Amino acid sequence: MNEKYLFLEVYPDYIKLISKEKWMLQSVQKIENLLRQIPCDKKIVWDVSLIDEFDSAGMLLFIEYFSYFAAKTKVEIAGYTSVQKEMYDLLKAEHKSKEAISVTRKNRIENLGKKAVECYDDFKEFVNFSGELFAALLYNLFHPRSIRFKETVYHIYHSGFTALVIVSLTAFLVGMVIAYQGSVQLAKFGADIFIVDTVGLSIVRELGPMITAIVIAGRSGSSYTAEIGAMKITEEIAAMRTMGFDPYHFLVLPRIYALMIALPLLIFFADIMGIFGGMVAAKMQLGISVDQFISRTQEVVAVKHYILGMIKGPVFAFLIAAVGSFRGLQVSENTESIGLHTTQSVVNSIFLVIAFDALFSVIYTELDL
């Protein structure tokens, strides 16, 4: 055994465990590896008089293994100082309170209530955020000079242009999948040409806008949360408020404007690539020529279908940017919170995109569009 931190003396009736050096955060892993090797077949006398310094990590390790040894055999502690005893009592009480809390959390009804309260608080925060956001939007509406055009263009580039490749590739593959799967069924009835109708209408009206929005929610929406969250942790937002700058004008609105401009353009490219993917699959699977495919597309895909799909773009963009910014402003002062809120941002954005797409479908159907 490495005797730097622990020394073991074995006697006929008991084992004497002598602790030494500094039991600090940097050494607890090494000490724990040594403590695992201590046998529990005899009484243990644990001498801590040679420990130079304890921190909370070292004391928590001592508490954990004292409880472990005490459950298996009789343990006596020797050589502790009054300071060590005070730290032990303090951390032991905290340790017990956490155990009590963990037991309480097993109550499912109470957990359900806590979750409901958390959801209610989250909803109230989002309502407050929405109020601040719309107040800032109204201010920009009546004071156009306050719009930060330079930052908006910057975010259009990073949220839109740099996403062009992944959005186009995703739409192309989706178009190919629809054409391949549809062609198998349509070929059974000799209705090969109707694969053009299936691909064109589904991409332009539904899948193009929705797939693009989901990709952007995972890519740009999450980056909004991470960027604003990092600024929250480094207290840049607090400093901004101290200097009299409104974070909604400087951080949130440029991202919303940028995404509301960029997403319809991305949807336009996604529609083109999705139809092109369907064209490639139709040529390979059914032998439909490019001229036939384009001619049929012009017949069945009217301009109104394209417009109905594009209307969804600004709405989806607003939802994604607003949720991403809201979750970023919710980040607390630790790095773990960034990951949690980024995950929430992506999940919430995708859910809202799908929910509003379903709402658009209902409205379009009711209006016979």
C-alpha positions in Angstrom: 0.0 0.0 0.0 1.2 3.5 -0.8 1.9 5.0 2.7 1.8 8.6 1.6 -1.8 9.0 2.7 -2.6 5.8 4.6 -0.6 3.4 6.8 -2.0 0.2 8.1 -0.9 -1.6 11.3 -2.4 -5.0 11.9 -2.8 -6.4 15.4 -4.4 -9.6 16.7 -7.6 -7.9 17.8 -7.8 -4.8 15.6 -6.5 -2.9 12.7 -4.9 0.6 13.2 -5.5 2.8 10.2 -3.3 5.9 10.2 -4.1 8.8 7.9 -1.5 11.3 6.8 -0.6 14.2 4.6 -3.3 16.4 3.0 -6.8 15.1 2.4 -7.7 17.6 -0.3 -9.7 17.5 -3.5 -6.6 16.8 -5.6 -5.9 13.6 -3.6 -9.3 12.1 -2.8 -9.3 9.8 -5.8 -5.9 8.2 -4.7 -7.1 8.0 -1.1 -10.3 6.3 -2.1 -8.4 3.7 -4.1 -6.4 2.9 -0.9 -9.5 2.9 1.4 -11.1 0.3 -0.9 -8.3 -2.1 0.0 -8.9 -1.9 3.8 -10.2 -5.2 5.2 -13.2 -5.1 7.6 -12.8 -8.4 9.4 -11.5 -6.8 12.6 -12.1 -3.7 14.7 -10.7 -0.6 13.1 -9.0 2.2 15.0 -8.7 5.2 12.7 -6.0 7.7 13.7 -6.3 11.1 11.9 -3.7 13.0 14.0 -1.2 13.0 11.2 -3.4 14.6 8.7 -2.0 18.1 7.9 -5.0 19.6 6.2 -8.7 18.7 5.4 -11.0 20.3 2.9 -14.7 19.5 2.3 -13.9 16.9 -0.3 -11.5 15.1 2.0 -14.0 15.2 4.9 -16.8 13.9 2.8 -14.6 11.0 1.7 -13.9 10.4 5.4 -17.6 10.5 6.3 -18.4 8.1 3.4 -15.9 5.5 4.4 -16.4 5.9 8.1 -20.1 4.9 7.5 -19.0 2.1 5.2 -16.6 0.6 7.8 -19.1 1.2 10.7 -21.7 -0.9 8.8 -19.3 -3.8 8.7 -17.3 -3.7 11.9 -16.7 -1.5 15.0 -14.8 1.7 14.3 -13.0 4.2 16.7 -11.7 7.6 15.7 -8.6 8.9 17.4 -6.5 12.1 17.1 -9.0 14.5 15.6 -8.9 18.2 16.4 -11.7 20.5 17.3 -11.7 22.1 13.8 -11.9 18.7 12.2 -14.8 17.8 14.6 -16.7 21.0 13.6 -16.2 20.3 9.9 -17.3 16.7 10.4 -20.5 17.7 12.3 -21.4 20.4 9.7 -20.9 18.1 6.6 -22.5 15.2 8.3 -25.6 17.2 9.0 -25.7 18.4 5.4 -25.1 14.8 4.2 -28.1 13.6 6.3 -30.3 16.4 5.0 -29.5 15.4 1.4 -30.3 11.8 2.2 -33.7 12.9 3.6 -34.4 14.9 0.5 -33.5 12.0 -1.8 -35.9 9.7 0.2 -38.7 12.3 0.0 -38.2 12.6 -3.8 -39.4 9.0 -4.1 -42.9 10.2 -3.5 -44.4 10.2 -7.0 -47.3 12.5 -6.1 -45.0 15.1 -4.6 -42.7 14.8 -7.6 -45.7 15.4 -9.9 -46.6 18.4 -7.9 -43.1 19.8 -8.1 -43.0 19.3 -11.8 -46.3 21.1 -12.2 -45.0 24.0 -10.1 -41.8 24.1 -12.2 -43.8 24.1 -15.4 -46.1 26.9 -14.1 -43.0 29.0 -13.1 -41.4 28.3 -16.5 -44.6 29.4 -18.2 -44.8 32.6 -16.1 -41.1 33.4 -17.1 -41.9 32.8 -20.7 -44.9 35.2 -20.5 -42.7 37.8 -18.9 -40.1 37.3 -21.6 -42.8 37.6 -24.3 -44.0 40.8 -22.9 -40.5 42.3 -22.8 -39.9 41.0 -26.3 -43.1 42.5 -27.8 -42.4 45.8 -26.0 -38.9 45.9 -27.7 -40.5 45.0 -31.0 -42.9 47.9 -30.7 -40.1 50.2 -29.8 -38.2 49.2 -33.0 -41.4 49.6 -35.0 -41.7 53.3 -34.0 -38.0 53.9 -33.9 -36.4 52.1 -36.9 -33.1 53.7 -36.2 -32.8 51.6 -33.1 -32.6 48.4 -35.2 -29.1 46.9 -35.1 -28.6 46.2 -38.8 -25.0 45.2 -38.6 -25.7 42.5 -35.9 -28.7 41.3 -37.9 -26.7 40.8 -41.1 -24.0 39.0 -39.0 -26.6 36.6 -37.7 -28.2 36.1 -41.1 -24.8 34.9 -42.3 -24.2 32.6 -39.4 -27.7 31.3 -38.9 -28.7 31.2 -42.6 -25.9 31.1 -45.1 -23.7 28.7 -43.2 -26.6 26.3 -42.8 -27.3 26.2 -46.5 -25.3 23.0 -47.2 -26.9 20.9 -44.4 -30.4 22.1 -45.1 -30.0 21.4 -48.9 -28.6 18.0 -48.3 -31.3 17.1 -45.8 -34.0 18.2 -48.2 -32.5 16.4 -51.1 -32.4 13.1 -49.1 -36.0 13.6 -47.9 -37.1 14.1 -51.5 -35.4 11.0 -52.6 -36.9 8.9 -49.7 -40.4 10.2 -50.5 -40.0 9.3 -54.2 -38.5 5.9 -53.5 -41.2 4.9 -51.0 -44.1 6.4 -53.1 -42.9 4.9 -56.3 -43.2 1.3 -54.9 -46.9 1.8 -54.2 -47.8 3.9 -57.2 -46.1 1.4 -59.6 -48.6 -1.3 -58.5 -51.4 0.7 -60.0 -49.6 2.0 -63.0 -49.8 5.6 -61.7 -46.1 6.3 -61.9 -46.5 9.9 -63.0 -48.3 10.8 -59.8 -45.0 10.5 -57.9 -44.4 14.0 -59.1 -47.6 15.2 -57.4 -46.6 13.5 -54.2 -43.1 14.9 -54.1 -43.9 18.4 -55.3 -46.9 19.1 -53.0 -45.5 17.4 -49.9 -42.2 19.2 -50.2 -43.5 22.6 -51.0 -46.4 22.7 -48.6 -45.2 20.6 -45.6 -41.9 18.9 -45.5 -39.7 21.7 -46.9 -40.6 24.2 -44.3 -40.8 21.7 -41.4 -37.6 19.9 -42.1 -35.7 23.2 -42.6 -37.1 24.5 -39.3 -36.2 21.4 -37.4 -32.6 21.5 -38.8 -32.3 25.2 -37.9 -33.8 24.6 -34.4 -31.1 22.0 -33.7 -28.3 24.1 -35.3 -29.0 27.8 -34.8 -31.5 27.7 -32.0 -29.2 25.8 -29.8 -26.3 28.2 -30.7 -28.5 31.1 -29.6 -29.0 29.5 -26.2 -25.3 28.6 -25.8 -24.1 32.1 -26.8 -26.5 34.0 -24.6 -26.0 31.5 -21.8 -22.2 32.0 -21.9 -22.7 35.7 -21.7 -25.0 35.2 -18.7 -22.3 33.1 -16.9 -19.5 35.6 -17.6 -21.8 38.4 -16.4 -21.7 40.3 -19.7 -25.5 40.6 -19.6 -25.4 42.0 -16.0 -22.8 44.5 -17.1 -24.9 45.4 -20.1 -27.9 46.2 -17.9 -25.6 48.1 -15.5 -24.5 50.4 -18.4 -28.1 51.0 -19.4 -28.2 48.7 -22.5 -31.3 46.5 -23.0 -30.3 42.9 -23.7 -33.5 42.5 -25.8 -32.4 45.2 -28.2 -28.8 44.1 -28.3 -29.1 40.3 -28.1 -32.6 39.0 -28.8 -34.1 41.1 -31.5 -31.1 40.9 -34.0 -31.3 37.1 -33.8 -35.1 37.1 -34.3 -34.9 39.5 -37.3 -32.0 37.5 -38.8 -33.8 34.1 -38.6 -37.1 35.5 -39.9 -35.2 36.7 -43.0 -32.9 33.7 -43.4 -35.4 30.8 -42.8 -37.7 31.6 -45.8 -34.7 31.8 -48.0 -33.5 28.4 -46.7 -37.0 27.0 -47.2 -36.8 28.2 -50.9 -33.5 26.2 -51.4 -34.9 23.3 -49.5 -37.9 23.1 -51.8 -35.7 23.1 -54.8 -33.3 20.5 -53.5 -36.2 18.3 -52.2 -37.9 18.3 -55.6 -34.5 17.7 -57.3 -34.0 14.7 -55.0 -37.4 13.4 -56.0 -36.6 13.9 -59.6 -33.4 11.9 -59.3 -35.2 9.0 -57.5 -38.1 9.0 -60.0 -35.6 8.8 -62.9 -33.7 5.9 -61.3 -36.8 4.0 -60.0 -39.5 4.7 -62.5 -37.7 6.0 -65.5 -39.5 9.3 -65.5 -37.4 11.7 -67.6 -36.4 15.2 -66.3 -38.6 16.9 -68.9 -41.6 14.9 -67.9 -40.9 15.6 -64.2 -40.5 19.3 -64.7 -43.6 19.6 -66.9 -45.8 17.7 -64.4 -44.4 19.8 -61.6 -45.5 23.0 -63.4 -49.0 21.6 -63.8 -49.7 20.4 -60.3 -47.6 22.7 -58.0 -49.3 26.0 -58.3 -47.8 29.2 -56.9 -50.3 29.2 -54.0 -48.8 26.0 -52.7 -45.4 27.6 -52.6 -46.8 30.7 -50.9 -48.6 28.6 -48.3 -45.4 26.9 -47.4 -43.4 30.1 -47.3 -45.9 31.7 -44.9 -44.8 29.2 -42.3 -41.1 30.3 -42.5 -41.3 33.6 -40.5 -43.5 32.0 -37.9 -41.2 29.0 -37.4 -38.2 31.4 -37.3 -39.8 33.6 -34.6 -40.5 30.5 -32.5 -37.0 29.1 -32.8 -35.2 32.4 -32.1 -37.5 33.4 -29.3 -37.2 30.0 -27.5 -33.4 29.9 -28.0 -33.0 33.4 -26.6 -35.4 32.7 -23.7 -33.5 29.5 -22.6 -30.2 31.4 -22.9 -31.4 34.1 -20.6 -32.5 31.4 -18.1 -29.0 29.9 -17.8 -27.8 30.1 -14.2 -24.2 30.7 -13.1 -22.7 27.3 -13.9 -21.6 25.5 -17.1 -23.9 22.5 -16.5 -26.9 24.9 -16.9 -25.8 25.7 -20.5 -26.1 22.1 -21.5 -29.5 21.6 -19.8 -31.0 24.7 -21.2 -29.6 24.1 -24.7 -31.3 20.7 -24.7 -34.5 22.3 -23.5 -34.2 24.9 -26.2 -33.9 22.3 -29.0 -36.7 20.1 -27.7 -39.1 23.0 -27.1 -38.4 24.5 -30.5 -38.9 21.3 -32.4 -42.1 20.6 -30.5 -43.5 24.1 -31.3 -42.5 23.8 -34.9 -44.4 20.5 -35.3 -47.4 21.8 -33.3 -47.7 25.0 -35.3 -47.2 23.1 -38.6 -50.2 20.9 -37.5 -52.1 24.1 -36.7 -51.3 25.5 -40.2 -52.6 22.3 -41.8 -55.9 22.6 -39.9 -56.3 26.2 -40.9 -55.4 25.5 -44.6 -57.9 22.6 -44.6 -60.7 24.7 -43.1 -60.1 27.5 -45.6 -59.9 25.0 -48.4 -56.5 26.2 -49.5 
